[in-house]
Amino acid sequence: MKRTLHTAGALLAAGGLLATSACGGSSGNESGGKTTVTVMTWESNATNQLIDKALAGFNDPDITVKRIDTPNGNYGDKLASLTQAKKLPDLFWCGNDTELQYTGQGLLTDWSDRLSGSGSGDFTTSSFVPTAMKNWKTADGKIGGVPSLMNTYGIWYDIDAFKAAGIPVPTAGWTWDEMYAAADKLHKKGAKYGLVADAMTALDGPFSASLYSLSAGGAPFADSVHQPTEVTADATYTEGVGKLVAGIKSGAVAPPGYDISSQQSLFAAGEIPMLWSGQWLAAGFLTDKPKIEYGFAPLPQVDKAATLYDAVGICTPSYTKNADATFKVLSYLDSTVWTKVLPDSPVAVPAYTAAQDAYFDALDKAGLTTVASTVKADLDAPLTQGVRFTTQWASQSNDLITAYWPDILQGKKPLSDLQTMIDKINDVIKSNG
């Protein structure tokens, strides 16, 4: 499970080859007449072994399931090469942006009719978390894949560090001001940075920073990440960004460009007292056993709870040879495999609601009560913002964010340049509308 898969933009060029000449195929027939359905994941070796074990329980005399080995650290490159070669497997792990863009280009099998209820049993659109399924539909109602696992976001905190600094640990309902005050105090107590929050300082930062505005009753950064008509930086949004700038200037918050490659291990070693990240770290902590006592709290708020939404899933190329067999395996993966995998590797909550108990039971069994409560709070949050644009022109807006956002946060450009960035992104939206 990954927080995001930033491969969609890079894959579009390769995907364009398929748009004009989608041919060949992935699933096929063995000599015995059985259909082989191929599957490719981005999971770790340990999780893949659990998936293999669960898939062994798939019983259909006419179907064989074969998982394709893929290095999870190089998944994007593998996916790009298979896309270009028109040899995508029948089922492959994909991000929401990849699914929407590929579906829009006609590169994926549209499952909307099967998911409507006709001949699908209990595997229908209503079987999923509504927000997740809604965001996997294109504007014209096509669904080129199904959401499988949902990323939820919060603040991992070092209980020992908070106690040493005399600060109450974060709880649901805590405020942005409390978060920044805690980061400042932790920094002054000796932490290099009190808070590491690359979600706000990196490329997706303007979307994450939008939660401050949303929670306070202001406008979100983007009115939609799928079909945006405008982006906005109103007074409330600007106020929130100003507080982030102040936190970075004081040294309480890690600046843009901070190396995040080892942030999980640094947190586990007690060197980062607060880390903005996702629920997926829990599975690693269960294995690696951090030296600290830790917890996971919902993201801060001003008035109402607000959070980010993001679901990864499973896609199917338009040229799959046996759609019936592929859909059967897809249904089994989302409805049954996770119930067998998550008890040993609770990486994320399933979007398929009937499979969620396996995830929460695993967290409860491991004593990760704050993780369970925060994930549930995220699923119930009344206000949400997508983590990034999923449009085909997203790279254009990303270039503008890269040109302005880091410099604004570090004081190299004035806060007023937020509006300049906004105006330029709106020009991109208009030109692609």
C-alpha positions as CSV (number, residue, x, y, z in Angstrom):
1,M,0.0,0.0,0.0
2,K,1.3,3.4,-0.9
3,R,0.1,6.9,-0.1
4,T,0.2,8.0,-3.7
5,L,1.4,6.6,-7.0
6,H,2.7,9.5,-9.0
7,T,3.0,7.6,-12.2
8,A,-0.1,8.6,-14.1
9,G,1.4,11.7,-15.8
10,A,4.5,9.7,-16.8
11,L,2.3,6.9,-18.2
12,L,0.1,9.1,-20.4
13,A,2.6,9.2,-23.2
14,A,2.9,5.5,-23.2
15,G,-0.8,5.1,-22.7
16,G,-1.4,7.2,-25.9
17,L,0.0,4.3,-27.9
18,L,-2.8,2.1,-26.6
19,A,-5.4,4.7,-27.4
20,T,-4.8,4.3,-31.1
21,S,-4.0,0.7,-31.4
22,A,-5.1,-1.4,-28.4
23,C,-4.6,-4.9,-29.5
24,G,-3.1,-8.2,-28.2
25,G,-4.3,-9.4,-24.9
26,S,-3.4,-10.5,-21.4
27,S,-5.6,-13.3,-20.2
28,G,-5.5,-16.5,-22.3
29,N,-6.3,-20.2,-22.4
30,E,-4.2,-23.0,-21.1
31,S,-4.0,-26.3,-22.9
32,G,-6.6,-27.8,-20.6
33,G,-9.2,-25.1,-21.6
34,K,-8.8,-23.1,-18.4
35,T,-8.6,-19.3,-18.6
36,T,-5.6,-17.7,-17.0
37,V,-6.1,-14.4,-15.3
38,T,-3.0,-12.4,-14.6
39,V,-2.5,-10.1,-11.6
40,M,0.2,-7.5,-10.8
41,T,0.6,-5.7,-7.5
42,W,2.9,-3.1,-6.0
43,E,3.0,-4.8,-2.6
44,S,6.0,-6.0,-0.6
45,N,7.2,-9.6,-0.8
46,A,5.6,-10.3,2.5
47,T,2.2,-9.0,1.5
48,N,2.4,-10.7,-1.9
49,Q,3.0,-14.0,-0.2
50,L,-0.2,-13.4,1.8
51,I,-2.0,-12.5,-1.4
52,D,-0.8,-15.7,-3.1
53,K,-2.0,-17.8,-0.1
54,A,-5.4,-16.1,-0.2
55,L,-5.7,-16.5,-4.0
56,A,-5.1,-20.2,-3.6
57,G,-8.5,-20.3,-2.1
58,F,-10.1,-19.1,-5.3
59,N,-12.0,-22.1,-6.5
60,D,-13.2,-22.1,-10.1
61,P,-12.6,-25.1,-12.3
62,D,-12.3,-23.0,-15.4
63,I,-10.0,-20.2,-14.1
64,T,-6.3,-20.2,-13.1
65,V,-4.9,-17.0,-11.4
66,K,-1.3,-16.1,-12.0
67,R,0.4,-13.2,-10.2
68,I,3.2,-11.5,-12.0
69,D,6.3,-10.6,-9.9
70,T,7.0,-6.9,-9.8
71,P,9.6,-5.0,-7.7
72,N,7.4,-2.8,-5.5
73,G,10.0,-0.1,-5.5
74,N,10.0,0.0,-9.3
75,Y,6.3,-0.5,-10.0
76,G,5.8,2.7,-12.0
77,D,8.5,1.8,-14.6
78,K,7.2,-1.7,-14.9
79,L,3.6,-0.4,-15.5
80,A,4.9,2.1,-18.1
81,S,6.8,-0.6,-20.0
82,L,3.8,-3.0,-20.1
83,T,1.5,-0.1,-21.1
84,Q,3.8,0.7,-24.0
85,A,4.1,-2.9,-25.0
86,K,0.3,-3.4,-24.8
87,K,0.9,-6.3,-22.4
88,L,-0.8,-5.1,-19.3
89,P,-2.0,-7.9,-17.0
90,D,-5.8,-8.5,-16.6
91,L,-5.7,-7.0,-13.1
92,F,-3.1,-4.4,-12.0
93,W,-2.9,-2.2,-9.0
94,C,-3.5,1.5,-9.9
95,G,-4.0,4.9,-8.4
96,N,-7.2,6.9,-8.7
97,D,-5.5,9.3,-11.1
98,T,-4.2,6.6,-13.4
99,E,-7.7,4.9,-13.4
100,L,-9.5,8.1,-14.3
101,Q,-7.1,9.2,-17.0
102,Y,-6.8,5.7,-18.6
103,T,-10.6,5.3,-18.5
104,G,-11.0,8.6,-20.2
105,Q,-8.7,7.5,-22.9
106,G,-10.6,4.3,-23.5
107,L,-7.6,2.2,-22.2
108,L,-9.5,0.3,-19.6
109,T,-12.4,-2.1,-19.4
110,D,-15.6,-0.3,-18.2
111,W,-17.2,-2.3,-15.4
112,S,-20.0,0.1,-14.7
113,D,-22.7,-2.2,-16.1
114,R,-21.5,-5.2,-14.1
115,L,-21.2,-3.1,-10.9
116,S,-24.8,-1.8,-11.4
117,G,-26.1,-5.0,-10.0
118,S,-27.0,-7.1,-13.0
119,G,-25.3,-10.5,-12.6
120,S,-22.9,-9.2,-10.0
121,G,-24.4,-10.6,-6.8
122,D,-23.4,-8.4,-3.9
123,F,-20.4,-6.9,-5.7
124,T,-22.0,-3.6,-6.8
125,T,-21.3,0.1,-6.5
126,S,-23.4,0.1,-3.3
127,S,-21.0,-2.4,-1.7
128,F,-18.2,0.3,-1.5
129,V,-17.6,3.4,0.6
130,P,-19.6,6.0,-1.4
131,T,-16.9,8.6,-1.6
132,A,-14.4,6.0,-2.9
133,M,-16.7,4.7,-5.6
134,K,-17.9,8.1,-6.6
135,N,-14.3,9.3,-7.2
136,W,-13.6,6.3,-9.4
137,K,-16.2,7.2,-11.9
138,T,-15.5,9.4,-14.9
139,A,-17.8,12.3,-15.8
140,D,-19.8,10.0,-18.1
141,G,-20.2,7.3,-15.5
142,K,-17.5,4.8,-16.7
143,I,-15.5,2.7,-14.1
144,G,-12.2,1.4,-15.4
145,G,-11.4,-0.2,-12.1
146,V,-12.6,-0.6,-8.6
147,P,-11.2,1.0,-5.4
148,S,-9.6,-1.6,-3.2
149,L,-7.9,0.1,-0.2
150,M,-8.4,3.6,1.2
151,N,-5.6,5.8,2.4
152,T,-6.5,7.8,5.5
153,Y,-4.3,10.5,7.0
154,G,-3.3,11.8,10.4
155,I,-0.5,12.7,12.7
156,W,1.8,10.0,14.1
157,Y,3.1,11.2,17.5
158,D,5.8,10.2,19.9
159,I,4.1,9.8,23.3
160,D,7.4,9.9,25.2
161,A,8.5,13.1,23.5
162,F,5.1,14.8,24.3
163,K,5.4,13.7,27.9
164,A,8.9,15.0,28.2
165,A,7.9,18.3,26.8
166,G,4.8,18.6,29.0
167,I,2.4,18.7,26.1
168,P,-0.9,16.9,25.9
169,V,-0.9,14.2,23.2
170,P,-3.0,15.0,20.1
171,T,-6.7,13.8,20.2
172,A,-9.6,14.1,17.8
173,G,-10.7,17.8,17.6
174,W,-7.3,19.3,18.3
175,T,-6.6,22.5,16.4
176,W,-4.0,23.7,13.9
177,D,-2.8,26.2,16.4
178,E,-2.3,23.4,18.9
179,M,-0.3,21.4,16.4
180,Y,2.0,24.3,15.5
181,A,2.4,25.2,19.2
182,A,3.4,21.6,20.0
183,A,5.8,21.5,17.0
184,D,7.4,24.7,18.3
185,K,7.8,23.4,21.8
186,L,9.2,20.0,20.7
187,H,11.7,21.8,18.5
188,K,12.8,24.0,21.4
189,K,13.2,20.9,23.5
190,G,15.8,19.5,21.1
191,A,14.0,18.0,18.1
192,K,15.5,19.0,14.8
193,Y,11.9,19.6,13.6
194,G,8.8,19.3,15.8
195,L,6.7,18.3,12.8
196,V,7.6,16.7,9.5
197,A,4.7,17.2,7.1
198,D,5.8,16.6,3.5
199,A,2.1,16.3,2.5
200,M,2.0,20.1,3.0
201,T,5.5,21.1,1.7
202,A,5.8,18.9,-1.4
203,L,3.9,18.8,-4.7
204,D,0.5,17.9,-3.1
205,G,0.9,20.7,-0.5
206,P,-1.7,23.1,-1.8
207,F,-4.3,20.4,-1.5
208,S,-3.4,19.3,2.0
209,A,-3.1,22.9,3.2
210,S,-6.7,23.3,2.0
211,L,-7.9,21.4,5.0
212,Y,-7.3,24.5,7.2
213,S,-9.6,26.6,5.0
214,L,-12.3,23.9,4.7
215,S,-12.4,23.4,8.4
216,A,-12.8,27.1,9.1
217,G,-15.6,27.4,6.6
218,G,-13.5,28.9,3.8
219,A,-13.1,27.8,0.2
220,P,-11.0,24.7,-0.7
221,F,-8.0,25.0,-2.9
222,A,-9.7,23.2,-5.7
223,D,-13.5,22.8,-6.2
224,S,-12.8,19.3,-7.6
225,V,-9.7,17.3,-8.3
226,H,-11.4,15.3,-11.1
227,Q,-13.3,18.0,-13.0
228,P,-12.1,21.3,-11.6
229,T,-13.5,24.6,-12.8
230,E,-11.2,26.8,-10.6
231,V,-8.7,26.9,-7.8
232,T,-8.9,29.5,-5.0
233,A,-6.8,31.0,-2.3
234,D,-9.3,33.0,-0.2
235,A,-8.4,34.9,3.0
236,T,-8.9,31.8,5.2
237,Y,-6.7,29.6,3.0
238,T,-4.0,32.3,2.9
239,E,-4.2,32.6,6.7
240,G,-3.5,28.9,7.0
241,V,-0.6,29.0,4.6
242,G,0.8,31.9,6.5
243,K,0.9,29.8,9.7
244,L,2.7,27.1,7.8
245,V,5.3,29.6,6.6
246,A,5.8,30.8,10.1
247,G,6.3,27.3,11.4
248,I,8.9,26.6,8.8
249,K,10.7,29.9,9.5
250,S,10.9,29.2,13.2
251,G,12.3,25.7,12.6
252,A,9.3,24.0,14.1
253,V,8.2,22.5,10.8
254,A,10.5,20.7,8.3
255,P,11.0,22.8,5.1
256,P,10.3,21.9,1.5
257,G,13.1,19.6,0.2
258,Y,13.5,17.7,3.5
259,D,14.6,14.1,2.8
260,I,11.6,12.0,3.6
261,S,13.1,8.7,2.5
262,S,13.9,7.7,6.1
263,Q,11.2,9.5,7.9
264,Q,9.4,6.3,9.1
265,S,12.6,4.9,10.6
266,L,13.5,8.3,12.1
267,F,10.1,8.5,13.8
268,A,10.4,4.9,15.0
269,A,13.8,5.8,16.5
270,G,12.4,8.8,18.4
271,E,14.0,11.5,16.2
272,I,10.8,12.9,14.7
273,P,8.2,13.6,17.4
274,M,5.3,14.4,15.0
275,L,4.9,13.0,11.5
276,W,2.0,13.8,9.1
277,S,1.5,10.5,7.2
278,G,-1.0,7.7,6.6
279,Q,-2.3,4.6,8.3
280,W,-0.1,2.4,6.2
281,L,2.8,2.9,8.6
282,A,1.0,0.8,11.2
283,A,1.8,-2.5,9.4
284,G,5.5,-1.7,9.3
285,F,5.5,-0.7,12.9
286,L,4.0,-4.0,13.9
287,T,6.9,-5.7,12.2
288,D,9.8,-3.4,13.1
289,K,8.7,-2.6,16.7
290,P,9.6,1.1,17.3
291,K,11.6,1.9,20.4
292,I,9.0,4.6,21.3
293,E,5.5,4.6,22.5
294,Y,3.4,6.1,19.7
295,G,-0.1,7.0,18.7
296,F,-2.0,8.2,15.6
297,A,-4.4,11.2,15.7
298,P,-6.7,12.8,13.2
299,L,-5.5,15.8,11.3
300,P,-6.1,19.0,13.2
301,Q,-9.1,21.3,12.6
302,V,-10.2,24.8,13.0
303,D,-14.0,24.2,13.5
304,K,-15.2,21.1,11.7
305,A,-13.2,17.9,11.0
306,A,-11.7,17.9,7.5
307,T,-9.5,15.3,5.9
308,L,-8.0,14.1,2.6
309,Y,-9.6,11.3,0.5
310,D,-7.5,8.9,-1.6
311,A,-8.3,5.3,-2.7
312,V,-6.1,3.0,-4.7
313,G,-7.5,0.1,-6.6
314,I,-7.4,-2.5,-9.3
315,C,-7.7,-1.8,-13.0
316,T,-8.2,-3.9,-16.2
317,P,-7.0,-3.1,-19.7
318,S,-9.6,-2.8,-22.5
319,Y,-8.1,-5.7,-24.3
320,T,-8.5,-8.4,-21.6
321,K,-9.5,-11.5,-23.5
322,N,-12.0,-13.0,-21.0
323,A,-13.9,-10.2,-19.1
324,D,-16.1,-12.7,-17.3
325,A,-13.2,-14.6,-15.8
326,T,-11.3,-11.4,-15.0
327,F,-14.4,-9.9,-13.2
328,K,-14.7,-13.0,-11.1
329,V,-11.2,-12.7,-9.9
330,L,-11.5,-9.0,-9.4
331,S,-14.6,-9.6,-7.2
332,Y,-12.6,-12.2,-5.2
333,L,-9.7,-9.9,-4.7
334,D,-11.7,-7.0,-3.3
335,S,-14.3,-9.0,-1.3
336,T,-12.3,-12.0,0.0
337,V,-8.5,-11.7,-0.4
338,W,-8.3,-8.6,1.8
339,T,-10.2,-10.4,4.6
340,K,-7.4,-13.0,4.5
341,V,-4.4,-10.7,4.1
342,L,-5.3,-7.8,6.4
343,P,-5.2,-9.8,9.7
344,D,-1.5,-10.3,9.2
345,S,-0.7,-7.1,7.3
346,P,-3.2,-4.3,8.2
347,V,-2.0,-1.8,5.7
348,A,-5.3,0.0,5.0
349,V,-9.1,-0.2,5.3
350,P,-10.9,-1.8,2.4
351,A,-13.2,0.3,0.2
352,Y,-15.4,-2.8,0.0
353,T,-17.4,-2.3,3.2
354,A,-18.0,-6.0,4.0
355,A,-14.3,-6.6,4.2
356,Q,-13.6,-3.8,6.7
357,D,-14.0,-5.8,9.9
358,A,-10.9,-7.8,9.1
359,Y,-8.8,-4.6,9.1
360,F,-10.3,-3.2,12.3
361,D,-10.1,-6.5,14.1
362,A,-6.4,-6.7,13.2
363,L,-5.8,-3.3,14.6
364,D,-7.7,-4.1,17.8
365,K,-5.8,-7.3,18.3
366,A,-2.5,-5.5,17.9
367,G,-3.5,-2.9,20.4
368,L,-3.5,-0.1,17.8
369,T,-6.6,1.6,19.2
370,T,-5.5,5.1,18.2
371,V,-5.0,3.9,14.6
372,A,-8.4,2.3,14.4
373,S,-10.2,5.3,15.9
374,T,-8.4,7.8,13.6
375,V,-9.2,5.7,10.5
376,K,-12.8,5.6,11.5
377,A,-12.9,9.3,12.2
378,D,-11.4,9.9,8.7
379,L,-14.1,7.8,7.1
380,D,-16.7,9.8,8.9
381,A,-15.2,13.3,8.3
382,P,-17.8,15.7,6.9
383,L,-15.3,17.6,4.8
384,T,-12.8,16.2,2.3
385,Q,-10.3,17.4,-0.2
386,G,-8.6,15.2,-2.9
387,V,-4.9,14.8,-2.6
388,R,-4.0,16.0,-6.1
389,F,-5.5,16.7,-9.6
390,T,-6.4,13.5,-11.5
391,T,-6.8,15.3,-14.8
392,Q,-4.7,14.6,-18.0
393,W,-3.3,18.1,-17.7
394,A,-2.2,17.7,-14.1
395,S,1.5,17.9,-15.0
396,Q,1.0,21.5,-16.2
397,S,-0.4,22.6,-12.8
398,N,2.3,20.5,-11.0
399,D,4.9,22.6,-12.8
400,L,3.4,25.8,-11.5
401,I,3.1,24.4,-8.0
402,T,6.7,23.4,-8.1
403,A,7.7,26.9,-9.3
404,Y,5.8,28.8,-6.6
405,W,4.9,26.6,-3.5
406,P,8.3,25.7,-2.1
407,D,9.6,29.3,-2.5
408,I,6.5,30.8,-0.8
409,L,6.8,28.4,2.1
410,Q,10.4,29.3,2.6
411,G,9.9,33.0,2.3
412,K,11.7,33.3,-1.0
413,K,8.6,34.5,-2.6
414,P,5.9,36.7,-0.8
415,L,2.7,35.2,0.4
416,S,0.9,37.4,-2.2
417,D,2.4,35.2,-4.9
418,L,-0.1,32.5,-3.9
419,Q,-2.6,34.5,-6.0
420,T,-0.2,34.6,-8.9
421,M,0.1,30.8,-8.7
422,I,-3.7,30.5,-8.5
423,D,-4.2,32.7,-11.5
424,K,-1.7,30.7,-13.6
425,I,-3.3,27.4,-12.6
426,N,-6.8,28.8,-13.5
427,D,-5.4,29.7,-16.9
428,V,-4.4,26.0,-17.3
429,I,-7.9,24.9,-16.3
430,K,-9.5,27.3,-18.7
431,S,-7.3,26.3,-21.6
432,N,-8.0,22.6,-21.1
433,G,-11.8,23.1,-20.5
